[in-house]
Amino acid sequence: MLLSRVAERLYWAARYLERAEGTARIVREHSNVIVDLPLTIPPDWGRLLGITGGHEGFDERYETADEASIVSFLVADPINPGSVYSSIGHARENLRTCRDILPAQAWNAVNDLYLAAVRGAADGIQRRHRSRFLEKVIAEHQRLLGILTTTMSRDEAYTMLRLGRHIERGDMVTRVLDVRAGLLLGERPDRAELYDDLQWSSVLRSLSALQMYNRRAAKGAGAVEVIRFILGEGTFPRSVAYCLAGVQSSARQLPVSESVLAACRSALLELSSSDPNALLDAAQLHSKADRLQIAIGSISDRIAGAYFGHTAWPS
């Protein structure tokens, strides 16, 4: 039987690690796509704060919302709990206190990721070094997931890690869809529609979804097809449908999971009511993404109440 404090630390370690990778992917792709867009389409770094929900924390400490400040906040800021650097540090601290639960190789991989963040986060702010650092973060986390997948027993500890990963990933995907896709459906500069295929492809790349999307879709990256894939493609590990199914299957393996499963069913019902053709308006897409985020948050609250003895969550 897993102690509730150990279960909570494993769950949050997985969430923080997934958050670090998700943020790294978003910053990396935004840095790449602005190189391909004409100067008439502004880079709008502020949209990244919308994805991570960091506007308030950023505004309190930074005077200018320029590239250097926003990337510093998202990548290397030790005070911002959602930065790549802070997320990795929080994950390591959570796992340090229960390292005997993990395979030794997994703990070594967490340490390697942490040391890479300590050494490289400051360089990651600079555009010339940014891609290398962010790729390192993504690769090291993927290595850790590979070790856990192939060497960890499928017990309650593994289930908590899996729950945390899918909750965080599903939440991040809805935020990417809300902010990045929403901007493509709202008012834009003249002739911006000429670059829609590039922009929608960039949305997919920020989720490492472009290649799998191209295998599934019969044509290029259009709004309806991309929204349908990101929301409902049950075979793709970074779709909302796959994440919610992963949460549901994990919860079924745990005791006293009735309330969690009920919240999962509500979230899946909300997702199943999504008609991509009805989401081609920025306001409608925002409303749908918001409802999905609330549904995922409800699952989080039920997990906390059932297994951690509280519903107060760190952000």
C-alpha positions in Angstrom: 0.0 0.0 0.0 1.4 3.4 -1.0 1.5 6.2 1.6 -0.6 9.2 0.6 2.4 11.6 1.0 4.4 9.3 -1.3 1.6 9.1 -3.8 1.2 12.9 -3.9 4.9 13.4 -4.4 5.0 10.9 -7.3 2.0 12.5 -8.9 3.3 16.0 -8.7 6.8 15.0 -9.8 5.2 13.6 -13.0 3.2 16.7 -13.5 6.2 19.0 -13.0 8.3 16.9 -15.4 5.6 17.0 -18.1 5.2 20.7 -17.6 8.9 21.3 -18.1 8.8 19.3 -21.4 5.6 20.9 -22.6 6.9 24.4 -21.9 10.2 23.6 -23.6 8.3 22.4 -26.7 6.2 25.5 -26.9 9.1 27.9 -26.5 11.2 25.9 -29.0 8.5 25.9 -31.7 7.6 29.5 -31.3 11.3 30.4 -31.6 11.5 28.4 -34.8 8.3 29.5 -36.5 9.0 33.3 -36.2 12.0 32.7 -38.5 9.7 31.5 -41.3 7.1 34.2 -41.0 7.3 37.6 -42.7 7.9 40.8 -40.7 4.3 41.9 -41.3 3.2 39.2 -38.9 4.5 40.1 -35.4 6.0 37.4 -33.3 3.7 38.1 -30.3 5.7 36.5 -27.6 3.0 37.4 -25.1 0.9 34.5 -26.4 3.2 32.1 -24.6 2.3 33.6 -21.3 -1.4 32.9 -22.2 -0.5 29.2 -22.8 1.2 28.8 -19.4 -1.1 31.1 -17.5 1.8 33.2 -16.3 0.6 36.7 -17.1 0.1 37.8 -13.5 3.5 36.5 -12.3 5.2 38.0 -15.3 3.7 41.4 -14.9 4.7 41.6 -11.3 8.4 41.3 -12.0 9.1 42.3 -15.6 8.6 45.7 -17.1 8.6 44.8 -20.8 6.9 41.9 -22.5 9.7 41.3 -25.1 11.3 38.1 -26.2 14.2 38.1 -23.7 12.0 38.8 -20.7 9.3 36.3 -21.6 11.8 33.5 -22.5 13.7 34.2 -19.3 10.4 33.9 -17.3 9.4 30.7 -19.0 12.8 29.0 -19.2 15.1 30.1 -16.5 13.2 32.0 -13.8 13.7 30.3 -10.4 10.8 32.2 -8.9 8.2 31.3 -11.6 7.0 27.8 -10.5 6.0 27.0 -14.1 9.4 27.7 -15.7 11.4 24.9 -17.2 14.1 25.3 -14.5 11.7 25.5 -11.6 9.5 22.6 -12.8 12.5 20.3 -13.0 13.8 21.4 -9.6 10.3 20.8 -8.0 10.1 17.4 -9.7 13.6 16.4 -8.4 12.8 17.5 -4.9 9.5 15.5 -4.9 11.3 12.3 -6.1 14.3 12.8 -3.8 12.1 12.1 -0.8 10.8 8.8 -2.3 13.8 7.8 -4.4 13.6 4.2 -3.1 10.3 3.8 -5.0 12.0 4.4 -8.3 14.4 2.3 -10.3 18.0 3.5 -9.7 18.4 4.3 -13.4 15.3 6.6 -13.2 16.7 8.5 -10.3 20.0 9.0 -12.2 18.1 10.2 -15.2 16.2 12.8 -13.0 19.5 14.0 -11.7 21.0 14.3 -15.2 18.0 16.4 -16.2 18.3 18.6 -13.2 22.0 19.1 -13.8 21.4 20.0 -17.4 18.8 22.6 -16.3 21.3 24.1 -13.7 24.0 24.3 -16.3 22.1 25.4 -19.3 19.0 27.4 -18.3 20.7 30.7 -18.5 22.1 29.9 -21.9 18.6 28.9 -23.0 17.4 32.5 -22.8 19.7 33.4 -25.7 18.3 32.5 -29.1 21.6 31.1 -30.4 21.7 28.5 -27.6 18.0 28.1 -26.9 17.2 25.2 -29.2 20.1 23.1 -27.9 19.0 23.6 -24.3 15.4 22.9 -24.9 16.1 19.9 -27.0 18.2 18.6 -24.1 15.4 19.0 -21.7 13.0 17.2 -24.0 15.4 14.4 -24.7 16.3 13.8 -21.1 12.7 13.6 -20.0 11.9 11.2 -22.9 14.8 9.1 -21.7 13.4 9.1 -18.2 10.0 8.0 -19.5 11.7 5.2 -21.4 13.4 4.0 -18.3 10.2 4.0 -16.2 8.3 2.3 -19.0 10.8 -0.6 -19.3 12.0 -1.0 -15.7 9.3 0.0 -13.2 6.7 -2.4 -11.8 3.1 -1.6 -12.8 2.0 -0.9 -9.2 0.3 2.0 -7.5 3.5 4.1 -7.6 3.7 3.7 -11.4 0.0 4.5 -11.7 0.4 7.8 -9.8 3.2 8.8 -12.1 1.0 7.9 -15.1 -2.0 9.9 -13.7 0.1 13.0 -13.2 1.6 12.8 -16.6 -1.7 12.5 -18.4 -3.4 15.2 -16.3 -0.7 17.7 -17.0 -0.4 16.8 -20.7 -4.1 17.0 -21.3 -4.3 20.4 -19.6 -1.3 21.7 -21.6 -2.8 20.6 -24.9 -6.1 22.4 -24.2 -4.1 25.6 -23.4 -2.1 25.3 -26.7 -5.3 24.9 -28.6 -7.0 27.7 -26.8 -4.2 30.3 -27.3 -2.3 29.4 -30.4 -5.2 28.0 -32.5 -7.5 30.7 -31.1 -5.2 33.4 -32.5 -5.4 31.8 -35.9 -9.2 32.1 -35.8 -9.4 35.7 -34.6 -8.6 39.0 -36.2 -5.1 39.0 -37.8 -2.9 41.2 -39.9 -3.6 41.5 -43.7 -2.6 38.6 -45.8 -1.8 36.5 -42.7 -4.1 33.8 -44.0 -1.5 33.1 -46.7 0.6 31.5 -44.0 -2.2 29.5 -42.3 -0.7 26.1 -43.3 2.6 27.1 -41.8 0.9 28.3 -38.6 -1.3 25.3 -38.2 1.7 23.1 -38.8 3.5 25.0 -36.1 0.6 24.3 -33.7 1.1 20.6 -34.4 4.8 20.7 -34.1 4.5 22.3 -30.6 2.9 19.1 -29.6 5.2 16.8 -31.7 2.1 15.9 -33.7 2.9 17.0 -37.2 4.2 13.7 -38.6 1.4 11.6 -37.0 -1.1 14.1 -38.3 0.2 13.9 -41.8 -0.1 10.1 -41.7 -3.8 10.4 -40.7 -4.9 13.4 -42.7 -5.6 13.4 -46.4 -4.6 17.0 -46.9 -2.6 19.8 -45.4 -2.9 21.4 -41.9 -6.3 23.0 -42.0 -8.2 24.4 -39.0 -11.0 21.7 -38.7 -8.6 18.8 -39.3 -6.0 20.0 -36.8 -8.6 20.8 -34.1 -10.2 17.3 -34.6 -6.8 15.6 -34.3 -5.6 17.5 -31.2 -8.9 17.0 -29.4 -10.1 13.6 -30.5 -7.5 11.4 -32.1 -7.5 8.5 -29.6 -4.5 6.8 -31.0 -2.2 9.8 -30.6 -0.5 10.1 -27.1 -0.7 13.9 -27.0 -4.4 14.3 -27.9 -6.9 15.3 -25.2 -8.8 12.1 -25.9 -5.8 9.9 -25.3 -4.8 11.7 -22.1 -8.3 11.4 -20.6 -8.5 7.7 -21.6 -5.1 7.3 -19.9 -6.4 9.0 -16.7 -9.5 6.8 -16.7 -7.6 3.5 -17.2 -5.1 4.5 -14.5 -7.9 5.4 -12.0 -9.5 2.0 -12.6 -6.4 0.3 -11.2 -6.7 2.2 -7.9 -9.0 1.7 -4.9 -11.8 4.1 -4.0 -11.7 5.6 -7.4 -15.4 6.1 -7.9 -15.3 9.9 -7.7 -12.3 10.1 -10.0 -14.0 7.9 -12.6 -17.1 10.0 -12.4 -15.1 13.2 -13.1 -13.4 11.3 -16.0 -16.8 10.4 -17.5 -17.8 14.1 -17.3 -14.6 15.2 -19.0 -15.0 12.6 -21.8 -18.6 13.7 -22.2 -17.5 17.3 -22.6 -14.9 16.2 -25.1 -17.3 14.0 -27.1 -19.6 17.0 -27.6 -16.8 18.8 -29.5 -17.7 19.4 -33.1 -14.6 20.9 -34.8 -16.7 22.6 -37.4 -18.4 24.5 -34.6 -15.1 25.6 -33.2 -13.9 27.8 -36.1 -14.6 30.9 -34.1 -12.1 32.1 -31.6 -14.7 32.7 -28.9 -16.3 29.2 -29.4 -12.9 27.6 -29.3 -11.9 29.5 -26.1 -15.2 28.4 -24.5 -14.6 24.8 -25.3 -11.0 24.8 -24.2 -12.1 26.5 -20.9 -14.7 23.9 -20.2 -12.2 21.1 -20.9 -9.7 22.7 -18.5 -12.3 23.0 -15.8 -13.2 19.3 -16.4 -9.5 18.2 -16.1 -9.2 20.4 -13.0 -12.1 18.6 -11.5 -10.4 15.3 -12.0 -7.3 16.7 -10.3 -9.4 17.8 -7.3 -11.0 14.3 -7.1 -7.6 12.6 -7.1 -6.4 14.9 -4.3 -9.5 14.3 -2.2 -9.4 10.5 -2.7 -5.7 9.8 -2.3 -3.9 12.8 -0.7 -6.5 13.8 1.9 -7.0 17.4 0.6 -8.0 19.4 -2.4 -5.6 22.3 -2.1 -3.1 22.1 -4.9 0.3 23.7 -5.7 0.2 25.5 -9.0 
